[in-house]
Amino acid sequence: MTVAAQNTEAGVEGRILRLSTAEMSRPRSPVTRWFLSGGPLDRQRSEDNSHPWHRVLWLTGVDYFSSLAYQAGIALIAAGALAPVATLVLVVVTLVGALPVYAQVAGRSYAGQGSIAMLESLFSGWKSKIVVLLLLGFAATDFVITMTLSAADAARHATANAYFHPYLHDANLSVTLILLLTLTVIFLIGFRQAIRVATFVAIPFLLLNLMVLVAGCVKIAFHPDLVSSWRLSLTGQTDWIGVAIASAIIFPKLALGLSGFETGVAVMPMVSGGPEDKKGEAPVGRIRNTRKLLTAAALIMGVLLLSSSFVTTLLIPASAYRPGDPASGRALAYLAHELLGNVLGTVYDVSTILILWFAGASAMAGLISLIPRYLPRFGMAPRWVSYRRPMVITLFVIDLIVTLIFRADVEAQGSAYATGVLVLILSAAVAAAIALWHDFLGDWRHHATALPLSLFFWLVSLLFFYTVIVNIIERPAGAIISAIFIFAILFFSSISRYQRSQELRISDTVFGDADSAQIWPLLVGRKVNLVPHGLADHKRKAEKIYRNYQVSGPLAFLHVNLLDNRSEFMTALRVSVSRERQNFIIQVSGAVATANTIAYISELIDPLTVFLELTEQNLMLQSLRYLFWGEGEVGLTVYSILVRYWEWSSQETRPTLYLMSLETHSPPTH
């Protein structure tokens, strides 16, 4: 028998039975080994490579700060003269709404899992799985559009540059595809030293932006009529209250400036918490330092957003920032060339291209960390999704399709990006509100502030819900793209769950007591006949078997007790074994599927025969019961699982399988 049980002694509770993994023993081609090298991503959780928060800040910043490259131009198109006031509303929402929300997320999801993991833990069963799948659709929208939009805007900066244009002409689409291909190749080879690269890219970009903004403010100071003309354009038709209301209505169009918070939480495992953090306890130092990181990023971005919006609104004429005009999608780069000259303007362009490219790298790293964390564990993705290189190839294909659909248009992709960002922030606000409400209900004396905080976060949730709805109504492309991603995830997840449903689906098996550990060796190695049985009347079942079959050796009656939550895909079993005269009784608890558990126990024991009952009920209904609740036509399903596993593992010795109805028996099936 090529698959054996391995016992390790670590106390009664630690006596473990584990089936060796047949998948690892299967021969693979050199190409397959290369694609699957590095080990599954969902098992890599090293937290030893930690850094001070002010260094990790730049890794968050390449996603967050890079939006300066296009945010000011998008604000001009969306709001015109109202852009600075609408940006002020955006900054207030960031500091008063998004920042407190993610401070809560950091305190409750310090392993870097973010708001999606929080909501998963707040729900249960299939409801939890559906919530996660929906949010993964929006997260995929966010990260994929980050890659494609950033590459498209980087291409626009390259082709619009006076020195590069004679060579690149107007090949925005081609340059975008080249940037995405380069990103893919680097991730296939292996992307390391991310923090050093992020620091090298983000700090020069911010310094160059500061130079442009200072030069712009100096020019405005020498031309005060620019401020007067702007104020007149604001209040010429209404008062300041009307301006504020109009800006509040417009601000959802500027929601791209809220990106970066999910990345800030995702990098938490890289933030050093200092000596006060202990393994096995909540890392107080890491949580505190991550909150410092989020606050610093929000403050830096708030100042830069306000400054850039003010300077670009006053200095760039309307004829220059409309779609297709020189400042479209590159307002600050336009000013860099106007105020600092073509040489420094080119330096600014190169720095912008680098940070936009690296923002795409950050997004790809986020997705290849996020997807394997959920879908393989749910049984809703093929095994290769857990490996980096196949995921990178898949993401490149998706990026290619999205880029071709949008023709590398930055403004067209902005709505899809904003939708993904806003829904993730909304989910984080809802998760924080629900978690605080649970704290209050659990022990209000120790969580006296939980109720007012929960109410506050419900108000924040309403604010972001309004923002999401307005964004979808005015720019439905984002919702359409997100819906496509959600449908694709649900569709392929369902297919994968169906295809993987006949895996053994057991992670570990432990003994329930010392007696079980001592009795177990009496069952293993073709010594017993396994009888999965759901009834308590073992004597009647034994008489039926001895009357109808020629059986030698004792019977081992197997009872499988299922978890309440059958939506889980993998599970750990707890086994208790007792004797009843010459026979044995095996009680298994913690299972998620009856048939898979029977097949697994059968492989552990290696019995002489296995008696499987047939219900002879409607197979379609039984199949649905099996897929969703782990029950159904157990006999046929166990037979299918075992045959599939034997072919997979090149099994040599196999038990005789008897497929029998509840009242009669059928000929043995081998």
C-alpha positions as CSV (number, residue, x, y, z in Angstrom):
1,M,0.0,0.0,0.0
2,T,1.7,3.2,-1.1
3,V,-0.4,5.5,1.1
4,A,0.1,4.8,4.8
5,A,-0.9,6.3,8.1
6,Q,1.8,8.1,10.1
7,N,1.5,8.2,13.9
8,T,3.3,10.8,16.0
9,E,3.4,10.8,19.7
10,A,2.8,14.1,21.5
11,G,0.5,13.2,24.3
12,V,-3.0,11.8,24.0
13,E,-4.5,14.8,22.2
14,G,-1.4,14.9,19.9
15,R,-1.6,11.4,18.6
16,I,-2.0,12.2,14.9
17,L,-3.1,10.1,12.0
18,R,-2.1,11.6,8.7
19,L,-2.5,10.3,5.1
20,S,0.6,10.9,3.0
21,T,-0.2,13.2,0.1
22,A,-0.3,11.4,-3.2
23,E,-0.2,14.6,-5.2
24,M,3.4,15.2,-4.2
25,S,4.5,11.8,-5.4
26,R,3.1,12.2,-8.9
27,P,5.8,12.8,-11.6
28,R,5.9,16.2,-13.1
29,S,7.5,17.7,-16.1
30,P,10.3,20.3,-15.7
31,V,7.9,23.0,-16.9
32,T,5.3,22.0,-14.4
33,R,7.9,21.9,-11.6
34,W,9.1,25.4,-12.5
35,F,5.5,26.8,-12.5
36,L,4.7,25.2,-9.2
37,S,8.1,26.0,-7.5
38,G,8.2,28.0,-4.3
39,G,5.4,26.2,-2.5
40,P,1.8,27.2,-2.0
41,L,1.2,30.9,-1.2
42,D,-1.5,30.1,1.3
43,R,1.0,28.3,3.5
44,Q,3.7,31.0,3.5
45,R,3.2,33.2,6.5
46,S,6.7,34.2,7.5
47,E,6.6,37.3,9.8
48,D,10.4,37.4,10.5
49,N,11.1,39.9,7.7
50,S,9.8,43.0,9.6
51,H,10.8,46.6,9.2
52,P,10.2,50.0,11.0
53,W,6.8,51.4,10.0
54,H,8.3,54.5,8.4
55,R,10.1,52.2,5.9
56,V,7.0,50.1,5.2
57,L,5.1,53.4,4.6
58,W,6.7,53.7,1.2
59,L,5.5,50.3,0.2
60,T,1.9,51.5,0.9
61,G,2.8,54.8,-0.7
62,V,3.5,53.5,-4.1
63,D,-0.1,52.5,-4.4
64,Y,-1.5,55.5,-2.5
65,F,0.8,58.4,-3.6
66,S,1.0,57.3,-7.2
67,S,-2.6,58.4,-7.7
68,L,-1.2,62.0,-7.7
69,A,-0.1,61.3,-11.2
70,Y,-3.7,61.3,-12.5
71,Q,-5.9,62.5,-9.6
72,A,-5.5,66.2,-10.2
73,G,-6.4,65.8,-13.9
74,I,-9.5,63.7,-13.1
75,A,-10.6,66.3,-10.5
76,L,-10.3,69.0,-13.1
77,I,-12.5,67.1,-15.6
78,A,-15.0,66.1,-13.0
79,A,-15.3,69.4,-11.0
80,G,-13.6,72.2,-13.0
81,A,-13.2,75.2,-10.7
82,L,-14.8,73.3,-7.9
83,A,-11.9,70.8,-7.8
84,P,-10.1,72.3,-4.8
85,V,-13.3,72.4,-2.7
86,A,-14.4,68.9,-3.7
87,T,-10.8,67.7,-3.0
88,L,-11.1,69.3,0.5
89,V,-14.3,67.2,1.1
90,L,-12.4,64.2,-0.1
91,V,-9.6,64.8,2.4
92,V,-12.0,65.4,5.3
93,V,-13.8,62.1,4.4
94,T,-10.3,60.4,4.3
95,L,-9.3,61.7,7.8
96,V,-12.6,61.5,9.5
97,G,-14.0,58.4,7.8
98,A,-11.5,56.1,6.1
99,L,-8.6,56.5,8.5
100,P,-10.6,55.6,11.7
101,V,-12.2,52.7,9.9
102,Y,-8.8,51.2,8.9
103,A,-7.4,51.9,12.4
104,Q,-10.1,49.5,13.6
105,V,-9.3,47.0,10.9
106,A,-5.6,47.1,11.8
107,G,-6.5,46.3,15.4
108,R,-8.7,43.3,14.5
109,S,-6.9,41.9,11.5
110,Y,-3.2,42.3,12.4
111,A,-2.2,39.3,10.2
112,G,-2.7,41.5,7.1
113,Q,-6.0,39.9,6.1
114,G,-8.0,43.1,6.0
115,S,-11.7,43.8,6.1
116,I,-12.6,40.7,4.0
117,A,-11.3,38.4,6.8
118,M,-13.2,40.5,9.4
119,L,-16.5,40.0,7.6
120,E,-15.7,36.3,7.0
121,S,-15.4,35.8,10.8
122,L,-18.5,37.8,11.5
123,F,-20.7,35.6,9.4
124,S,-20.9,31.8,9.2
125,G,-21.5,29.0,6.8
126,W,-22.3,29.6,3.1
127,K,-23.3,33.2,4.0
128,S,-19.7,33.9,5.0
129,K,-18.4,32.3,1.8
130,I,-20.8,34.3,-0.4
131,V,-19.8,37.6,1.3
132,V,-16.1,36.8,0.8
133,L,-16.6,35.9,-2.9
134,L,-18.6,39.1,-3.6
135,L,-15.9,41.2,-1.9
136,L,-13.2,39.4,-3.8
137,G,-14.9,40.4,-7.0
138,F,-14.6,44.1,-6.0
139,A,-11.1,43.6,-4.7
140,A,-10.1,42.0,-8.0
141,T,-11.6,45.1,-9.7
142,D,-9.6,47.4,-7.5
143,F,-6.3,45.6,-8.0
144,V,-6.6,44.7,-11.6
145,I,-7.6,48.2,-12.6
146,T,-4.8,49.5,-10.5
147,M,-2.4,47.6,-12.7
148,T,-4.0,48.5,-16.0
149,L,-4.8,52.1,-15.1
150,S,-1.3,52.8,-13.7
151,A,0.3,51.2,-16.8
152,A,-1.9,53.3,-19.1
153,D,-1.1,56.5,-17.3
154,A,2.6,55.7,-17.3
155,A,2.3,55.1,-21.0
156,R,0.6,58.5,-21.4
157,H,3.4,60.2,-19.5
158,A,5.9,58.5,-21.7
159,T,4.3,59.3,-25.1
160,A,3.5,62.9,-24.1
161,N,7.1,63.7,-23.2
162,A,8.8,65.9,-25.7
163,Y,12.0,63.7,-25.8
164,F,10.2,60.3,-25.9
165,H,7.4,61.3,-28.3
166,P,9.5,61.1,-31.5
167,Y,10.2,57.4,-30.8
168,L,6.9,56.4,-29.2
169,H,4.5,58.7,-31.1
170,D,1.0,58.1,-29.8
171,A,1.4,54.3,-29.1
172,N,-0.3,54.5,-25.6
173,L,-1.8,51.0,-26.0
174,S,1.4,49.4,-27.1
175,V,3.5,51.0,-24.3
176,T,0.8,50.0,-21.8
177,L,1.0,46.3,-22.9
178,I,4.8,46.4,-22.8
179,L,4.8,47.7,-19.2
180,L,2.3,45.0,-18.2
181,L,4.4,42.3,-19.9
182,T,7.6,43.6,-18.1
183,L,5.8,43.5,-14.8
184,T,4.7,39.9,-15.5
185,V,8.2,38.8,-16.4
186,I,9.7,40.3,-13.3
187,F,7.1,38.5,-11.1
188,L,7.7,35.2,-12.9
189,I,11.4,35.5,-12.2
190,G,10.9,36.6,-8.6
191,F,10.2,40.0,-7.1
192,R,12.4,40.7,-4.0
193,Q,13.6,43.7,-2.0
194,A,10.2,45.4,-2.5
195,I,10.7,47.9,0.4
196,R,14.0,49.1,-1.0
197,V,12.6,49.6,-4.4
198,A,9.5,51.3,-3.0
199,T,11.6,53.7,-1.0
200,F,13.8,54.5,-4.0
201,V,10.7,55.1,-6.2
202,A,8.3,56.9,-3.8
203,I,10.6,59.4,-2.1
204,P,12.0,61.0,-5.3
205,F,8.4,61.1,-6.7
206,L,7.2,63.1,-3.7
207,L,10.1,65.4,-3.7
208,L,9.6,66.2,-7.4
209,N,5.9,66.8,-6.7
210,L,6.8,69.1,-3.9
211,M,9.1,71.1,-6.3
212,V,6.3,71.4,-8.9
213,L,3.8,72.5,-6.2
214,V,6.2,75.1,-4.7
215,A,6.9,76.5,-8.1
216,G,3.2,76.7,-8.8
217,C,2.5,78.4,-5.5
218,V,5.3,80.9,-6.2
219,K,3.7,81.7,-9.6
220,I,0.3,82.2,-8.0
221,A,1.8,84.5,-5.4
222,F,3.2,86.7,-8.2
223,H,-0.2,86.7,-10.0
224,P,-2.8,87.2,-7.3
225,D,-5.4,87.9,-10.1
226,L,-5.4,84.1,-10.6
227,V,-6.9,83.6,-7.2
228,S,-9.4,86.4,-7.7
229,S,-10.6,84.9,-11.0
230,W,-10.9,81.5,-9.4
231,R,-13.0,82.8,-6.5
232,L,-15.2,84.8,-8.9
233,S,-15.8,81.7,-11.0
234,L,-16.9,79.9,-7.8
235,T,-19.2,82.5,-6.3
236,G,-20.4,84.2,-9.5
237,Q,-23.6,82.1,-9.7
238,T,-24.1,81.0,-6.1
239,D,-22.8,81.6,-2.5
240,W,-20.3,79.6,-0.5
241,I,-23.0,77.3,0.9
242,G,-24.0,76.4,-2.6
243,V,-20.3,75.8,-3.4
244,A,-20.0,73.4,-0.5
245,I,-23.1,71.5,-1.4
246,A,-22.0,71.2,-5.0
247,S,-18.6,70.0,-3.9
248,A,-20.1,67.4,-1.6
249,I,-22.2,66.1,-4.5
250,I,-19.1,66.0,-6.8
251,F,-16.6,64.5,-4.4
252,P,-17.6,60.8,-5.2
253,K,-16.1,61.4,-8.7
254,L,-12.8,62.0,-6.9
255,A,-12.9,58.8,-4.9
256,L,-9.6,57.5,-6.5
257,G,-7.9,59.6,-3.9
258,L,-9.0,57.2,-1.2
259,S,-7.0,54.3,-2.6
260,G,-4.2,52.8,-0.6
261,F,-5.8,51.9,2.8
262,E,-6.3,48.2,2.0
263,T,-2.6,48.0,1.0
264,G,-1.7,49.7,4.3
265,V,-3.4,46.9,6.2
266,A,-2.2,44.1,3.8
267,V,1.5,45.0,4.6
268,M,0.9,44.8,8.4
269,P,3.0,41.6,8.8
270,M,6.0,43.5,7.6
271,V,5.6,46.2,10.3
272,S,7.9,45.7,13.2
273,G,6.2,46.0,16.6
274,G,9.2,46.0,18.8
275,P,10.0,43.8,21.8
276,E,6.6,44.2,23.4
277,D,5.0,42.0,20.8
278,K,4.9,38.3,21.9
279,K,4.0,35.3,19.8
280,G,0.5,34.0,20.5
281,E,-0.8,37.4,21.6
282,A,-2.2,40.4,19.9
283,P,0.8,42.3,18.6
284,V,0.1,45.7,20.3
285,G,3.3,47.3,19.0
286,R,2.6,46.3,15.4
287,I,-1.0,47.5,15.6
288,R,0.2,50.9,17.0
289,N,2.9,51.3,14.4
290,T,0.5,50.4,11.6
291,R,-1.9,53.0,12.7
292,K,1.0,55.5,12.7
293,L,1.7,54.4,9.1
294,L,-1.9,54.8,8.0
295,T,-2.1,58.3,9.7
296,A,1.2,59.5,8.1
297,A,0.1,58.3,4.7
298,A,-3.3,60.0,5.0
299,L,-1.8,63.3,6.2
300,I,0.9,63.3,3.5
301,M,-1.6,62.5,0.8
302,G,-4.2,65.0,2.1
303,V,-1.7,67.9,1.9
304,L,-0.5,66.9,-1.6
305,L,-4.1,66.4,-2.9
306,L,-5.2,69.8,-1.7
307,S,-2.1,71.5,-3.0
308,S,-2.1,69.8,-6.3
309,S,-5.8,70.5,-6.9
310,F,-5.4,74.1,-6.0
311,V,-2.3,74.7,-8.2
312,T,-3.6,72.8,-11.2
313,T,-7.0,74.5,-11.1
314,L,-5.5,77.9,-11.1
315,L,-2.7,77.4,-13.5
316,I,-4.0,75.0,-16.2
317,P,-6.6,76.5,-18.6
318,A,-9.7,74.5,-19.4
319,S,-8.5,74.1,-23.0
320,A,-5.6,72.0,-21.8
321,Y,-7.1,69.4,-19.5
322,R,-10.0,68.0,-21.4
323,P,-9.8,64.4,-22.7
324,G,-7.2,64.3,-25.4
325,D,-5.6,67.6,-24.4
326,P,-2.0,67.9,-23.3
327,A,-2.8,67.9,-19.5
328,S,-5.3,65.1,-19.7
329,G,-4.3,62.4,-17.2
330,R,-1.0,64.2,-16.4
331,A,-1.9,67.6,-14.9
332,L,1.1,67.8,-12.6
333,A,3.5,66.6,-15.3
334,Y,2.1,69.3,-17.6
335,L,2.9,71.9,-14.9
336,A,6.3,70.3,-14.3
337,H,7.3,71.0,-18.0
338,E,5.7,74.5,-17.9
339,L,7.2,75.6,-14.6
340,L,10.5,73.7,-14.4
341,G,11.5,73.2,-18.0
342,N,11.6,70.1,-20.2
343,V,14.7,68.6,-18.5
344,L,13.3,68.6,-15.0
345,G,9.9,67.9,-16.5
346,T,11.4,64.8,-18.1
347,V,12.9,63.7,-14.8
348,Y,9.4,64.1,-13.3
349,D,7.9,62.0,-16.1
350,V,10.5,59.2,-15.5
351,S,9.8,59.3,-11.8
352,T,6.0,59.2,-12.4
353,I,6.4,56.2,-14.8
354,L,8.4,54.3,-12.2
355,I,6.0,54.8,-9.4
356,L,3.0,54.0,-11.6
357,W,4.7,50.9,-12.8
358,F,5.5,49.9,-9.2
359,A,1.9,50.6,-8.1
360,G,1.0,47.9,-10.6
361,A,3.6,45.6,-9.0
362,S,2.1,46.4,-5.5
363,A,-1.4,45.5,-6.8
364,M,-0.2,42.3,-8.4
365,A,1.5,41.3,-5.2
366,G,-1.7,42.1,-3.3
367,L,-3.8,39.9,-5.5
368,I,-1.4,36.9,-5.5
369,S,-1.5,37.1,-1.8
370,L,-5.3,37.7,-1.4
371,I,-6.8,35.1,-3.8
372,P,-4.8,32.1,-2.5
373,R,-5.8,33.0,1.0
374,Y,-9.5,32.2,0.3
375,L,-10.4,30.3,-2.8
376,P,-8.2,27.2,-2.4
377,R,-9.3,27.0,1.2
378,F,-12.9,27.1,0.2
379,G,-12.3,24.4,-2.4
380,M,-13.3,27.1,-5.0
381,A,-10.2,27.2,-7.1
382,P,-7.8,24.6,-8.6
383,R,-4.7,23.8,-6.7
384,W,-2.5,25.8,-9.0
385,V,-4.1,29.0,-7.8
386,S,-2.1,28.6,-4.6
387,Y,1.1,29.0,-6.6
388,R,2.7,32.3,-7.7
389,R,3.7,31.8,-11.3
390,P,0.3,30.4,-12.6
391,M,-1.4,33.2,-10.8
392,V,0.9,35.8,-12.4
393,I,0.1,34.4,-15.9
394,T,-3.6,34.4,-15.2
395,L,-3.5,38.0,-14.0
396,F,-1.5,39.1,-17.1
397,V,-4.2,37.6,-19.3
398,I,-6.9,39.4,-17.4
399,D,-4.9,42.7,-17.6
400,L,-4.4,42.2,-21.3
401,I,-8.2,41.8,-21.8
402,V,-9.1,44.8,-19.6
403,T,-6.5,47.0,-21.3
404,L,-7.7,46.1,-24.8
405,I,-11.4,46.7,-23.8
406,F,-10.6,50.2,-22.4
407,R,-8.0,50.9,-25.1
408,A,-5.6,52.1,-22.3
409,D,-7.9,55.0,-21.5
410,V,-7.2,56.4,-18.0
411,E,-10.5,58.3,-17.5
412,A,-12.6,55.3,-18.7
413,Q,-10.9,53.0,-16.2
414,G,-11.3,55.5,-13.3
415,S,-14.9,54.6,-12.6
416,A,-14.1,50.9,-12.3
417,Y,-11.2,51.7,-10.0
418,A,-13.3,54.0,-7.8
419,T,-16.0,51.4,-7.5
420,G,-13.6,48.8,-6.3
421,V,-11.9,51.1,-3.8
422,L,-15.2,52.5,-2.4
423,V,-16.8,49.1,-1.9
424,L,-13.8,47.8,0.0
425,I,-13.8,50.8,2.2
426,L,-17.6,50.4,2.7
427,S,-17.0,46.7,3.7
428,A,-14.3,47.8,6.1
429,A,-16.7,50.4,7.7
430,V,-19.5,47.8,8.0
431,A,-17.1,45.2,9.5
432,A,-15.9,47.7,12.1
433,A,-19.4,48.7,13.0
434,I,-20.6,45.1,13.4
435,A,-17.5,44.0,15.4
436,L,-17.9,46.9,17.8
437,W,-21.6,46.1,18.2
438,H,-20.7,42.5,19.1
439,D,-18.2,43.9,21.6
440,F,-20.9,45.9,23.2
441,L,-23.4,43.0,23.3
442,G,-20.7,40.7,24.7
443,D,-19.6,42.7,27.6
444,W,-20.7,46.3,27.7
445,R,-19.0,47.1,31.0
446,H,-15.6,46.4,29.5
447,H,-16.5,48.0,26.1
448,A,-18.3,51.1,27.2
449,T,-17.1,53.1,24.2
450,A,-18.1,50.3,21.7
451,L,-21.7,51.5,21.3
452,P,-20.9,55.1,20.3
453,L,-18.1,53.9,18.1
454,S,-20.4,51.4,16.4
455,L,-22.9,54.1,15.8
456,F,-20.2,56.3,14.4
457,F,-19.0,53.6,12.0
458,W,-22.6,53.0,10.9
459,L,-22.8,56.7,9.9
460,V,-19.5,56.3,8.1
461,S,-20.9,53.3,6.3
462,L,-23.9,55.3,5.2
463,L,-21.6,58.0,3.8
464,F,-19.6,55.5,1.8
465,F,-22.8,53.7,0.7
466,Y,-24.0,57.0,-0.7
467,T,-20.6,57.5,-2.4
468,V,-20.8,54.0,-4.0
469,I,-24.4,54.6,-5.2
470,V,-23.6,58.0,-6.7
471,N,-20.5,56.7,-8.4
472,I,-22.4,53.7,-9.9
473,I,-25.3,55.9,-11.1
474,E,-23.0,58.4,-12.7
475,R,-20.4,56.0,-14.0
476,P,-21.9,52.5,-14.3
477,A,-18.9,51.1,-16.0
478,G,-17.3,50.4,-12.7
479,A,-20.3,48.4,-11.5
480,I,-20.4,46.5,-14.8
481,I,-16.7,45.5,-14.5
482,S,-17.1,44.5,-10.9
483,A,-20.2,42.5,-11.8
484,I,-18.2,40.6,-14.4
485,F,-15.4,39.8,-11.9
486,I,-18.0,38.7,-9.4
487,F,-19.8,36.5,-11.9
488,A,-16.5,35.0,-13.1
489,I,-15.4,34.3,-9.5
490,L,-18.8,32.7,-8.6
491,F,-18.9,30.7,-11.8
492,F,-15.4,29.3,-11.7
493,S,-15.6,28.8,-7.9
494,S,-18.7,26.7,-8.4
495,I,-17.0,24.6,-11.1
496,S,-13.9,24.1,-8.9
497,R,-16.0,23.2,-5.9
498,Y,-17.7,20.6,-7.9
499,Q,-14.5,19.2,-9.5
500,R,-12.7,19.1,-6.1
501,S,-15.6,17.7,-4.1
502,Q,-14.3,14.2,-4.5
503,E,-10.9,14.9,-2.9
504,L,-10.4,13.4,0.6
505,R,-10.8,16.9,2.2
506,I,-9.2,16.0,5.5
507,S,-6.2,17.9,6.9
508,D,-5.4,15.9,10.1
509,T,-6.9,13.3,12.4
510,V,-6.4,13.1,16.1
511,F,-7.4,10.6,18.7
512,G,-10.1,11.6,21.2
513,D,-8.6,9.6,24.1
514,A,-5.7,7.3,25.2
515,D,-7.8,4.1,24.8
516,S,-8.5,5.0,21.1
517,A,-4.8,5.4,20.4
518,Q,-4.1,1.9,22.0
519,I,-7.0,0.2,20.1
520,W,-6.2,1.7,16.7
521,P,-3.3,-0.6,15.7
522,L,-5.7,-3.6,16.0
523,L,-7.7,-2.2,13.1
524,V,-4.9,-1.2,10.7
525,G,-3.5,-3.4,7.9
526,R,-6.3,-5.5,6.4
527,K,-7.6,-6.8,9.7
528,V,-11.2,-5.6,9.8
529,N,-14.2,-5.1,7.6
530,L,-15.3,-1.5,7.6
531,V,-19.0,-0.8,7.9
532,P,-20.1,2.8,7.7
533,H,-23.3,2.9,9.6
534,G,-25.6,5.7,10.6
535,L,-27.8,3.6,13.0
536,A,-27.2,2.6,16.6
537,D,-28.3,-1.0,16.1
538,H,-24.9,-2.6,15.3
539,K,-26.1,-6.1,16.2
540,R,-28.9,-6.1,13.5
541,K,-26.4,-4.7,10.9
542,A,-23.8,-7.4,11.8
543,E,-26.4,-10.2,11.5
544,K,-27.5,-8.9,8.1
545,I,-23.9,-8.9,6.8
546,Y,-23.0,-12.3,8.2
547,R,-26.2,-13.7,6.7
548,N,-25.7,-12.4,3.2
549,Y,-21.9,-12.2,2.8
550,Q,-18.9,-14.5,3.4
551,V,-17.0,-12.3,5.9
552,S,-13.9,-13.2,7.8
553,G,-12.5,-11.0,10.6
554,P,-14.2,-8.5,12.9
555,L,-16.4,-5.7,11.8
556,A,-15.5,-2.0,12.4
557,F,-18.7,0.1,12.5
558,L,-18.0,3.7,11.4
559,H,-20.2,6.6,12.6
560,V,-19.5,10.0,11.0
561,N,-20.7,13.1,12.8
562,L,-20.8,16.2,10.6
563,L,-20.0,19.8,11.6
564,D,-22.8,22.3,11.7
565,N,-20.9,24.4,9.2
566,R,-20.8,22.2,6.0
567,S,-19.5,25.0,3.8
568,E,-15.9,24.3,4.9
569,F,-13.9,22.4,2.4
570,M,-11.0,21.0,4.5
571,T,-11.4,19.8,8.1
572,A,-9.6,18.1,11.0
573,L,-11.2,14.9,12.4
574,R,-11.4,13.6,15.9
575,V,-11.5,9.8,16.2
576,S,-12.7,7.7,19.1
577,V,-12.4,3.9,19.0
578,S,-14.1,1.3,21.3
579,R,-14.6,-2.5,21.3
580,E,-18.0,-4.3,21.2
581,R,-17.2,-8.0,21.8
582,Q,-15.2,-9.1,18.7
583,N,-16.1,-5.9,16.7
584,F,-15.1,-2.3,16.9
585,I,-17.0,1.0,16.9
586,I,-15.3,4.1,15.4
587,Q,-16.8,7.5,16.2
588,V,-15.6,10.4,13.9
589,S,-16.5,14.0,14.6
590,G,-15.7,17.2,12.9
591,A,-16.4,16.1,9.3
592,V,-17.8,18.3,6.6
593,A,-18.7,15.5,4.2
594,T,-19.8,11.9,5.1
595,A,-18.5,10.2,1.9
596,N,-15.1,11.8,1.9
597,T,-14.6,11.0,5.6
598,I,-15.5,7.3,5.0
599,A,-13.0,7.2,2.1
600,Y,-10.3,8.8,4.2
601,I,-10.8,6.5,7.2
602,S,-10.8,3.5,4.8
603,E,-7.5,4.5,3.4
604,L,-6.1,4.9,6.9
605,I,-7.3,1.5,8.0
606,D,-6.8,-0.4,4.8
607,P,-9.6,-2.8,5.6
608,L,-10.4,-6.2,4.0
609,T,-13.8,-5.0,2.8
610,V,-16.0,-1.9,2.9
611,F,-19.8,-2.2,3.0
612,L,-21.5,0.8,1.4
613,E,-25.2,1.4,1.5
614,L,-27.3,2.8,-1.3
615,T,-30.3,4.9,-0.7
616,E,-31.7,4.5,-4.2
617,Q,-33.2,8.0,-4.0
618,N,-33.2,10.8,-6.7
619,L,-29.5,11.2,-7.8
620,M,-29.8,14.9,-8.7
621,L,-31.2,15.8,-5.2
622,Q,-28.6,13.5,-3.6
623,S,-25.8,15.3,-5.6
624,L,-27.0,18.7,-4.4
625,R,-27.2,17.4,-0.8
626,Y,-23.6,16.2,-1.1
627,L,-22.2,19.4,-2.6
628,F,-23.9,21.8,-0.1
629,W,-24.4,19.7,3.0
630,G,-21.9,16.8,2.7
631,E,-24.6,14.1,2.8
632,G,-26.5,12.5,-0.2
633,E,-25.9,9.2,-1.9
634,V,-23.0,8.1,0.3
635,G,-22.3,4.7,-1.1
636,L,-21.8,5.6,-4.7
637,T,-19.8,8.7,-3.7
638,V,-17.4,6.8,-1.5
639,Y,-16.9,4.3,-4.4
640,S,-16.2,7.2,-6.8
641,I,-13.8,8.9,-4.4
642,L,-11.8,5.7,-3.6
643,V,-11.5,4.7,-7.3
644,R,-10.3,8.2,-8.2
645,Y,-7.8,8.2,-5.3
646,W,-6.5,4.8,-6.2
647,E,-5.9,5.8,-9.8
648,W,-4.2,9.0,-8.5
649,S,-1.9,7.3,-6.0
650,S,-1.2,4.1,-8.0
651,Q,-2.7,2.1,-5.1
652,E,-1.6,-1.6,-5.1
653,T,-3.7,-3.3,-2.4
654,R,-7.4,-2.3,-2.3
655,P,-10.3,-3.5,-0.2
656,T,-13.4,-5.2,-1.7
657,L,-16.2,-2.8,-2.0
658,Y,-19.8,-3.9,-1.5
659,L,-22.5,-1.6,-2.8
660,M,-25.7,-2.7,-1.1
661,S,-29.2,-1.3,-0.7
662,L,-30.7,-0.8,2.7
663,E,-32.8,-4.0,2.3
664,T,-30.9,-6.2,-0.2
665,H,-27.4,-6.6,-1.4
666,S,-25.6,-6.4,-4.7
667,P,-22.6,-8.3,-6.1
668,P,-19.3,-7.0,-4.8
669,T,-17.5,-4.3,-6.7
670,H,-13.7,-4.1,-6.8
